[in-house]
């Protein structure tokens, strides 16, 4: 080696040594720069999470959170921490040289890999082939309410919820994708923790609910067979989680007030009106009476208080988990003397024995006390403003002028009478699940829904209306027992890119319903009230009823997936029911659904546009029993079937048939197609679902005319068909997520077009729904080619202002006189006829309905507000046909400006025009039902509790419900429905005013 080469070698060696030293120095320097990061991990409710995995991304270094959710880890300033926990979305956070990082993990409910609850199982959201809407616990808690249906309003596309009353505990009518039946049931099927046919939502504590799934298409609901045509609502309550025991307490106070009152006449106006109605001076000096008494303001109070308390304890370990809760609710209604109390207890447990077997229970016990009102809104609106609540001696007043109104004033009836319903409910199930082979599980489930109730009523002798009866006491008793047993086999298998799952099941359900009622009158004292019926001299009424029905079912479902791209689901249920006739005891209800996760295809991924893109299509057949037990049988009755026999001509009780049976009666059947697309953009920050569906329901259960020689007029039969079709759109977006500020929006909108295709009547139409009081008029129609819920009557066109106007028109008829209502001559015969000039004048079905909600959060503050809307429907203001007449009752203030010979420049009819004998269904009673409502707005603040060791989280909040309403309706509220009768949808008959309320509350986690 020469000297030159030696010098070069030495230089290279020196450079290598310097480079090696630099690398080691840099590495040592990097180690020195590691920092200690600390913090807490909580869930979205503020509870700390123990056992959360915390790791440094790209390394094997990690730790877990302690029992109080705390963690400590070493990391470089620019490294990323990964937080992962079962049941929550994994979260990655860059350290950015911070030494304290607190994390909130969100429940993994929006992830495409998160499971969605469906009938008898779950499925990954990415593998879902049906149309299912979901409402999670955090959305429910934003609306402080005692009823789940109130919290769901406007939250899911295609789900329409309309209240029947604002009274405490009052239920709503619920429609999923329209109405399928004319006479049958149109309410959805409820499933609570796997119990099918759970029924009443009054006893469910909304704070216990984890999620609500709304199954809408046939693929999702066919597994429920004969009860699935109206959709299914699956309610899943909360479970415990392994880790430290968690204690939560939630309390709030709610203050409710009427949204508005009807504008009726005051005392002076009423007296002047009555003078004209009666044709003589019943009130010689009307003006001296002044304003008088507004009974709406006497009956409906402001700031009705509701107090709600929830306490829950949950936790467990790797072998057992539990969730226990208690609820106490005390709600005053806006109607004086009305109140609703609920005591509720829940315990959910699950236990593992070894690796193959687990068992658990879901049990809820509830006790409700409902003190109901005894005064109808119709009576209090029409009662005399000229009579005070009490006379000069402090006694309640009454009237003897008319028998059309209650003789006792509304306040007197509400204060003095008693009407209380006590109910006790046990609902739950106990189950065991055994893994027989890998992927094959057998589950045995026992369920019970047991309800007892008693309604106590007493009308005291102090009421003027009880002068003849001398007090009336009534007791009604009910007992409902629903027993369920289910045997199911579930199989799951994955072979390479192929995934299979199957469900086989056999179920039996028995329902027994008993009720009785006894009424007595003639009490010498009110001291007993309803507590001693024997104290009543006369037993004026006694009834009892007992029914039993059974349902036996075989069910099947199979799912196949290839590479999570191509999906197929098939299901079927075979139902046998005692409700139907011997020739049609059994029915089969199949479905099939296909889905293509086209977003997983390379040619879509290469576009770089979609994060999720799935196409769905399904078809299925569903049933609706829709009738009471024994509906197919000829029934016997005693009432009205007495005979006079023997020489003494004694009256002897007899029994005779009162309904005609039908041995061929069967289920209504709905065939439904659904086509859908799910799409996601911008890392799924913007996601949307679009569905189009079409349904046809055949074999409608209707009473059809029969031959007179049978001795009956009608018989329940299967005849006719109805269709529903519409679009549903759901959009969810994360509009902004930067630093400490986040803004999300969820929006849904739906349409539904309902049409009657075929009726049993040969004319293609059936007239229904009488209105008015004293005299009646038909106001509704079932007609082929028209929607269910169509209003029928004359078309109003102002009033006749003068005889000259009448002469120029050439018209004549029952209403053609100065001041009379002017109607359109539909048939063109120049005569206004109450029958021949009728046509469809509106319908109760909206063109579109939906809701939009926004959540804005900044550090510890969170603001939520939600709007719901309905557009294009009409309301038949039946109150107008009862109150807006010239009779003894009070009426609307608009009649102050009524037509008279000296006041012709008005469109308000004269006294003569609104006589009861002229009451006829017409378009002046039909009003626009469209509205936009600020359903709920809430503001919450998470209190800093870092230094309070025994407190894991605390939140205070304030909210408002029904804060704003934009509408054109003259009644109490456009969001109203007269009971559950499907042919009466859209009618408003003096329902109580809706309420707006404000809530103050706090939540604590220990």
FENGIJO-V151433 format. One record per backbone hydrogen bond with DSSP energy under -0.5 kcal/mol. CO is the residue of the C=O (numbers start at 0). NH is the residue of the N-H. Records with the same first field share a line. If there is no record, write none. Layout:
BEGIN
CO: NH + NH
END
This chain:
BEGIN
1: 5
2: 6
3: 7
4: 8
5: 9
6: 10
7: 11
8: 12
9: 13
10: 14
11: 15
12: 16
13: 17
14: 18
15: 19
16: 20
17: 21
18: 22
19: 23
20: 24
21: 25
22: 26
23: 27
24: 28
25: 29
26: 30
27: 31
28: 32
30: 33
34: 36 + 74
36: 72
37: 100
38: 70
39: 102
40: 48
41: 104
42: 45
46: 42
47: 49
48: 51
51: 64
52: 83
53: 62
54: 56 + 81
55: 58
60: 55
62: 53
64: 50
65: 68
68: 40
69: 65
70: 38
72: 36
74: 34
75: 78
76: 95 + 96
78: 94
79: 56
80: 92
81: 54 + 83
82: 90
83: 52
84: 87
86: 107
90: 82
92: 80
94: 97
98: 37
102: 41 + 104
104: 43
105: 88
106: 108 + 109
110: 113
111: 125
113: 124
115: 122
117: 120
120: 117
122: 115
123: 126
124: 127
129: 131
130: 215 + 216
132: 213
134: 211
135: 138 + 139
136: 140
138: 141
139: 142
141: 143
142: 144
146: 150
147: 151
148: 152
149: 152
151: 154
155: 158
157: 159 + 176
158: 160
159: 174
161: 172
162: 976
166: 169
170: 163
172: 161
174: 159 + 176
188: 232
189: 196 + 197
190: 192 + 234
191: 194
193: 195
194: 191 + 197
200: 203
202: 204
203: 205
204: 207
205: 208
207: 237
209: 136
210: 235
211: 134
212: 214 + 233
213: 132 + 215
214: 231
216: 219 + 220
217: 221
220: 223
221: 224
223: 226
224: 227 + 622
225: 624
227: 230
230: 188
231: 214 + 233
232: 190 + 234
233: 212 + 235
234: 192 + 236
235: 209 + 210
242: 315
245: 313
246: 1005
247: 311
248: 1003
249: 309
250: 1001
251: 307
252: 999
253: 255 + 305
254: 997
255: 303
256: 995
261: 263
262: 892
265: 269
266: 270
267: 271
268: 272
269: 273
270: 274
271: 275
272: 276
273: 277
274: 278 + 279
279: 281
282: 285
284: 287
285: 288
286: 289
288: 291
289: 267
290: 266
292: 294
293: 296 + 297
294: 298
295: 299
298: 300 + 335
303: 255
304: 331
305: 253
306: 329
307: 251
308: 327
309: 249
310: 325
311: 247
312: 323
313: 245
314: 321
315: 242
318: 351
319: 316
320: 349
321: 314
322: 347
323: 312
324: 345
325: 310
326: 343
327: 308
328: 341
329: 306
330: 339
333: 300
334: 337
337: 332
338: 370
339: 330
340: 368
341: 328
342: 366
343: 326
344: 364
345: 324
346: 362
347: 322
348: 360
349: 320
350: 358
351: 353
352: 355 + 356
355: 434
356: 352
357: 432
358: 350
359: 430
360: 348
361: 428
362: 346
363: 426
364: 344
365: 424
366: 342
367: 422
368: 340 + 370
369: 371 + 420
370: 338
375: 379
376: 380
377: 381
378: 382
381: 889
383: 386
384: 292
385: 387
388: 396
390: 393
394: 390
396: 408
406: 398
408: 412
409: 413
410: 414
411: 415
412: 416
417: 457
418: 371
419: 455
420: 369
421: 453
422: 367
423: 451
424: 365
425: 449
426: 363
427: 447
428: 361
429: 445
430: 359
431: 443
432: 357
433: 435 + 441
436: 439
438: 440 + 491
439: 435 + 436
440: 489
441: 433
442: 487
443: 431
444: 485
445: 429
446: 483
447: 427
448: 481
449: 425
450: 479
451: 423
452: 477
453: 421 + 455
454: 456 + 475
455: 419
456: 473
457: 417 + 459
458: 471
459: 462
462: 465
463: 466
465: 469
468: 521
469: 522
470: 521
471: 458
472: 519
473: 456
474: 517
475: 454
476: 515
477: 452
478: 513
479: 450
480: 511
481: 448
482: 509
483: 446
484: 507
485: 444
486: 505
487: 442
488: 503
489: 440
490: 501
492: 499
493: 495
494: 497
496: 562
497: 494
498: 560
499: 492
500: 558
501: 490
502: 556
503: 488
504: 554
505: 486
506: 552
507: 484
508: 550
509: 482
510: 548
511: 480
512: 546
513: 478
514: 544
515: 476
516: 542
517: 474
518: 539 + 540
519: 472
520: 537
521: 536
527: 530
531: 534
532: 535
537: 520 + 539
540: 518
542: 516
544: 514
546: 512
548: 510
549: 577
550: 508
551: 575
552: 506
553: 573
554: 504
555: 571
556: 502
557: 569
558: 500
559: 567
560: 498 + 562
561: 564 + 565
564: 566 + 596
565: 561
566: 594
567: 559
568: 592
569: 557
570: 590
571: 555
572: 574 + 588
573: 553
574: 586
575: 551
576: 579
578: 631
580: 583
584: 576
586: 574
588: 572
589: 620
590: 570
591: 618
592: 568
593: 616
594: 566
595: 597 + 614
596: 599
597: 600
600: 603 + 604
601: 605
603: 606 + 607 + 608
604: 607
611: 679
612: 598
613: 677
614: 595
615: 675
616: 593
617: 673
618: 591
619: 671
621: 669
622: 228
623: 667
627: 630
629: 632
631: 661
632: 634
634: 657 + 658
636: 655
637: 640
642: 644 + 651
644: 649
645: 648
649: 644 + 651
651: 642
655: 636
658: 660
659: 715
661: 664
662: 582
664: 580
667: 623
668: 670 + 697
669: 621 + 671
670: 695
671: 619
672: 693
673: 617
674: 691
675: 615
676: 689
677: 613
678: 687
679: 610 + 611
680: 684 + 685
681: 684
684: 733
685: 680
686: 731
687: 678
688: 729
689: 676
690: 727
691: 674
692: 725
693: 672
694: 723
695: 670 + 697
696: 721
697: 668
699: 701 + 718
700: 182
701: 703 + 716
703: 714
706: 709 + 711
707: 710
712: 705
714: 703
716: 701 + 718
719: 698 + 699
720: 756 + 757
721: 696
722: 754
723: 694
724: 752
725: 692
726: 750
727: 690
728: 748
729: 688
730: 746
731: 686
732: 734 + 744
735: 742
737: 740
739: 858
740: 737
741: 856
742: 734 + 735
743: 854
744: 732
745: 852
746: 730
747: 850
748: 728
749: 848
751: 753
752: 724
754: 722 + 756
755: 784
757: 720
760: 763
763: 783
765: 781
767: 778 + 779
768: 778
770: 776
772: 774
776: 770
778: 791
779: 767
780: 782 + 789
781: 765
782: 785
785: 755
786: 789
788: 843
789: 780
790: 840 + 841
792: 838
793: 795 + 922
794: 823
797: 821
798: 800
799: 818
801: 805
802: 806
803: 807
804: 808
805: 809 + 810
811: 831
812: 815
814: 816
816: 819
818: 909
819: 799
820: 822
821: 796
823: 825
824: 827
829: 811
830: 832
831: 813
832: 836
834: 837
838: 792
841: 790
842: 873
847: 870
848: 749
849: 868
850: 747
851: 866
852: 745
853: 864
854: 743
855: 862
856: 741
857: 860
859: 941
860: 857
861: 939
862: 855
863: 937
864: 853
865: 934 + 935
866: 851
867: 932
868: 849
869: 930
870: 846 + 847
872: 928
874: 876 + 926
875: 877 + 987
876: 879 + 880
877: 881
878: 881 + 882 + 883
879: 883
882: 884
884: 886
885: 915
890: 264
891: 894
892: 895
893: 896
894: 897
899: 902
902: 899
903: 905
906: 908
907: 898
909: 913
910: 913
911: 914
913: 885
914: 917
915: 918
920: 793
921: 924
922: 925
924: 876 + 926
926: 874
929: 967
930: 869
931: 965
932: 867 + 934
933: 962 + 963
934: 961
935: 865
936: 959
937: 863
938: 957
939: 861
940: 942 + 955
942: 944
944: 947
946: 948
947: 950
952: 1004
953: 942
954: 1002
955: 940
956: 1000
957: 938
958: 998
959: 936
960: 996
963: 933
964: 966
965: 931
973: 975
976: 978
980: 983
981: 984
983: 977 + 986
985: 875
986: 988
987: 877 + 878 + 989
989: 376
993: 258
995: 256
996: 960
997: 254
998: 958
999: 252
1000: 956
1001: 250
1002: 954
1003: 248
1004: 951 + 952
END
